[in-house]
Each structure stands twice: as structure tokens, then as C-alpha cells.
Amino acid sequence: MAIGTTQRHASIIHGYGASPGDHWFGWLREQLSADGIPATIPALPNPQNPDPAQWMETVRADLGTPDENQIVVAHSLGCLTVLRYLRTLQGPWHLGTLVLVSGFVDQLPALPELDSYIGDGCDVAGLREHLGRLTVFRSDADPYVPPHHTDRLAGLLGTCSVVVPGAGHFLASDGVTSLHEALEAAGVALRKRPADAASGRDRRHPPYAN
């Protein structure tokens, strides 16, 4: 989605087996929208049996040529797909903000069905110079992406991972249906209702329905 204005805009890229309505993606879009930042969550085709070419084309159609006002937040296999897309870009480009959650470029022992998709990963050499704000998040106990995989990716990109304790793989089944850390990494302050601020609830969890 190439937007020729100075307005900030965002793309949220989901991962394997997910959809735009899963986990914390919709929550993040709502928070960005409340701050005046339009956000898209493209539905990547066949998420249970992803095809690299199809996912790449969907990401290309959504991101277009990145600019300094653009925010990209990606999760898990979506991180690898975004990095591969950025690697294909020619000529001058600059992405204002990139947030990677449980990212990796190595094959995952827990998910051998993704070996063909992951292949040799992605050569990220030189990408950092095209990125403005970069944050890489991981949990301290991810059952799918080993912590050292995300740490290695962060190192290849010239940064260090930020650890979110107890977040698992950042899935709704892990209790993660909001992700304030990603919002803050995007440069946006959380908009809380007064009752939420007084409750002292976990930062990653939304208010429980009454």
C-alpha cells in the first residue's frame, strides 16, 4: 500500500496458521487507529499451508515501496516474509519503523512442516541501513521459535532482542490478546480507559469482559 502523503500508516503482518482477526492484531490496529494511524492487516493466503510466492505477493501489494512514515509490525513467519520482501527492493527506500515479534530466519525444530518455506532463511545483510526505528521482541519461553533464533536474527540486524516475560509465542492461547510493547515500539502511547489504568492488570492483557 503505497501512500503518497506525509501521514503515518501501518501494516500488521500475521504468521503461520493465523488470520487478521487473531491474537493481538486487531487490538493493535484499533490502538493505531485511535492515534490517527490507519493500519491494514492483509490476509495471507492459505495460512495453514503457506506458499512463499503467494505470501510475498500479498505483502508486496500491502507494503509497496516503504517510506519514512510507514510502520510495519510482523509476527513469526510474517517476519521472515517481510524481510524477504524488503530484500527484493531496488533503488533508494527507507522504512520508518519495523517491529518484529518472534522473528527468525532459521528452520524451526518444533515446526518441520515449515522447512520448505523457510529454506535457507533470508540474507538480511545491508537491510539495517534502510530502517529507521527497529525493535525485535521475543519471549523467554517460546515453544515454537527458540530464543536463540530470534537473538541471532536481532544480531544480524545490528540490534538486541527485547524479552517479554511469559509471552510464549505471543498467541491468544498464551494469553496475549494485546501487545503494548509493540504499540510502544511503533512510537504510539497506549490509550487506556480510566478503569483499566486503575486495575493493575497485566500489560499484555485486555480488560476481561463483564
C-alpha positions as CSV (number, residue, x, y, z in Angstrom):
1,M,0.0,0.0,0.0
2,A,2.0,3.0,-1.3
3,I,0.6,6.2,0.2
4,G,2.0,9.4,-1.2
5,T,1.3,11.6,1.8
6,T,3.1,12.5,5.0
7,Q,0.5,10.7,7.1
8,R,1.9,7.8,9.1
9,H,0.4,4.4,8.1
10,A,0.9,0.9,9.3
11,S,0.9,-2.7,8.1
12,I,0.4,-5.7,10.5
13,I,1.6,-9.0,9.0
14,H,0.4,-12.2,10.7
15,G,2.1,-15.5,10.8
16,Y,1.6,-19.2,10.2
17,G,-1.9,-20.6,10.8
18,A,-3.2,-17.1,11.7
19,S,-5.7,-14.6,10.3
20,P,-6.1,-10.9,10.6
21,G,-8.6,-11.3,13.5
22,D,-6.4,-13.5,15.6
23,H,-4.3,-12.8,18.7
24,W,-3.3,-9.1,19.2
25,F,-3.5,-8.0,15.6
26,G,-7.0,-6.4,15.7
27,W,-6.2,-4.7,19.1
28,L,-3.1,-3.2,17.7
29,R,-4.9,-1.9,14.6
30,E,-7.6,-0.3,16.9
31,Q,-4.9,1.4,19.0
32,L,-3.1,2.7,16.0
33,S,-6.3,4.0,14.5
34,A,-7.1,5.8,17.8
35,D,-3.9,7.6,17.3
36,G,-4.8,8.6,13.8
37,I,-2.6,6.0,12.1
38,P,-4.5,3.9,9.6
39,A,-3.4,0.2,9.6
40,T,-4.0,-2.8,7.4
41,I,-3.8,-6.5,8.3
42,P,-3.6,-8.3,4.9
43,A,-5.0,-11.9,4.9
44,L,-2.1,-14.0,3.8
45,P,-3.3,-16.9,1.6
46,N,-3.6,-20.4,2.9
47,P,-2.1,-19.7,6.3
48,Q,-2.2,-23.4,7.3
49,N,-0.2,-24.3,4.2
50,P,1.6,-21.1,3.2
51,D,3.2,-20.7,-0.2
52,P,6.2,-18.3,-0.2
53,A,5.3,-16.7,-3.6
54,Q,1.7,-16.1,-2.6
55,W,2.7,-14.6,0.8
56,M,5.4,-12.4,-0.8
57,E,2.9,-11.1,-3.4
58,T,0.4,-10.2,-0.7
59,V,3.0,-8.4,1.4
60,R,4.2,-6.6,-1.7
61,A,0.7,-5.4,-2.5
62,D,0.2,-4.1,1.0
63,L,3.6,-2.5,1.7
64,G,4.6,-1.2,-1.7
65,T,7.7,0.9,-1.5
66,P,8.3,1.7,2.1
67,D,8.7,5.3,3.3
68,E,9.7,7.0,6.5
69,N,6.1,7.4,7.6
70,Q,5.4,3.7,7.4
71,I,5.2,1.3,10.3
72,V,5.4,-2.5,9.8
73,V,4.7,-4.9,12.6
74,A,5.2,-8.6,11.8
75,H,4.8,-11.8,13.8
76,S,6.6,-15.2,13.4
77,L,6.6,-16.4,9.8
78,G,5.3,-13.0,8.8
79,C,8.7,-11.6,9.9
80,L,10.6,-13.8,7.5
81,T,8.2,-12.9,4.7
82,V,8.6,-9.2,5.3
83,L,12.4,-9.4,5.5
84,R,12.4,-11.4,2.2
85,Y,10.2,-8.8,0.6
86,L,12.4,-5.9,1.8
87,R,15.5,-7.8,0.4
88,T,14.0,-7.7,-3.1
89,L,13.6,-3.9,-3.2
90,Q,15.8,-2.0,-5.6
91,G,16.8,1.7,-5.6
92,P,16.5,4.0,-2.6
93,W,13.9,3.2,0.1
94,H,13.6,3.8,3.8
95,L,11.2,2.1,6.2
96,G,10.4,4.3,9.2
97,T,9.6,1.7,11.8
98,L,9.9,-2.1,11.8
99,V,8.8,-4.3,14.7
100,L,9.5,-8.0,14.6
101,V,7.8,-10.3,17.1
102,S,9.1,-13.9,17.4
103,G,11.1,-13.4,14.3
104,F,13.6,-15.9,12.8
105,V,15.5,-16.8,9.7
106,D,16.4,-20.4,10.7
107,Q,14.4,-23.6,10.4
108,L,12.3,-24.5,13.5
109,P,12.6,-27.9,15.1
110,A,9.1,-27.6,16.5
111,L,7.6,-26.9,13.1
112,P,9.3,-29.1,10.5
113,E,6.3,-28.6,8.2
114,L,7.7,-25.2,7.5
115,D,11.2,-26.3,6.5
116,S,10.4,-25.9,2.8
117,Y,9.0,-22.4,3.3
118,I,11.9,-21.3,5.5
119,G,14.6,-23.0,3.3
120,D,17.9,-21.1,3.8
121,G,16.1,-18.2,5.6
122,C,17.0,-14.7,4.4
123,D,20.2,-12.8,3.9
124,V,19.5,-9.6,5.9
125,A,22.9,-8.0,5.2
126,G,22.5,-4.3,4.4
127,L,18.9,-4.1,5.5
128,R,19.6,-2.1,8.7
129,E,20.7,1.0,6.7
130,H,17.3,1.2,5.2
131,L,15.4,1.0,8.5
132,G,14.7,3.8,11.0
133,R,13.3,2.5,14.2
134,L,13.9,-1.3,14.7
135,T,12.7,-3.4,17.6
136,V,12.9,-7.2,17.8
137,F,10.8,-8.9,20.5
138,R,10.9,-12.4,21.9
139,S,9.5,-14.3,24.8
140,D,11.6,-16.1,27.5
141,A,9.7,-19.4,26.8
142,D,8.6,-19.6,23.1
143,P,7.5,-23.2,22.3
144,Y,7.9,-22.7,18.6
145,V,10.8,-20.3,18.0
146,P,13.8,-21.0,20.1
147,P,15.0,-17.8,21.8
148,H,18.5,-18.1,20.3
149,H,16.8,-18.0,16.8
150,T,15.3,-14.6,17.5
151,D,18.5,-13.4,19.2
152,R,20.5,-14.4,16.1
153,L,18.2,-12.5,13.8
154,A,18.4,-9.4,16.0
155,G,22.2,-9.7,15.9
156,L,22.2,-10.0,12.1
157,L,20.2,-6.8,12.0
158,G,22.6,-5.0,14.3
159,T,20.4,-4.9,17.4
160,C,19.4,-7.0,20.5
161,S,16.2,-8.8,21.3
162,V,13.8,-7.3,23.8
163,V,12.4,-10.0,26.1
164,V,8.7,-10.0,27.0
165,P,8.5,-12.4,30.0
166,G,5.8,-15.1,29.9
167,A,4.5,-14.3,26.4
168,G,5.0,-17.7,24.9
169,H,4.7,-17.4,21.1
170,F,2.6,-14.2,21.5
171,L,-0.6,-16.1,20.8
172,A,-4.1,-15.7,22.2
173,S,-3.7,-19.1,23.7
174,D,-0.7,-17.7,25.6
175,G,-3.0,-15.0,27.0
176,V,-1.6,-12.4,24.6
177,T,-4.5,-10.6,23.0
178,S,-3.0,-7.2,23.3
179,L,0.7,-6.2,23.0
180,H,1.5,-2.9,24.5
181,E,5.2,-3.4,23.8
182,A,4.6,-3.5,20.1
183,L,2.5,-0.4,20.2
184,E,5.2,1.5,22.1
185,A,7.8,0.2,19.7
186,A,5.7,1.8,16.9
187,G,6.0,5.1,18.7
188,V,2.5,5.2,20.0
189,A,1.3,5.6,23.6
190,L,-1.4,3.3,24.9
191,R,-4.8,4.8,25.2
192,K,-6.2,3.4,28.4
193,R,-9.7,3.8,29.9
194,P,-9.5,5.1,33.5
195,A,-10.8,1.8,34.8
196,D,-8.0,-0.1,33.1
197,A,-5.3,2.2,34.4
198,A,-6.5,1.6,38.0
199,S,-6.9,-2.1,37.7
200,G,-3.2,-3.0,37.6
201,R,-3.9,-5.7,35.0
202,D,-1.1,-7.4,33.1
203,R,0.2,-5.1,30.3
204,R,-0.4,-7.6,27.6
205,H,-3.9,-8.5,28.5
206,P,-7.1,-6.5,27.6
207,P,-9.8,-5.9,30.2
208,Y,-11.9,-9.0,30.9
209,A,-15.5,-8.9,29.6
210,N,-18.1,-8.4,32.3
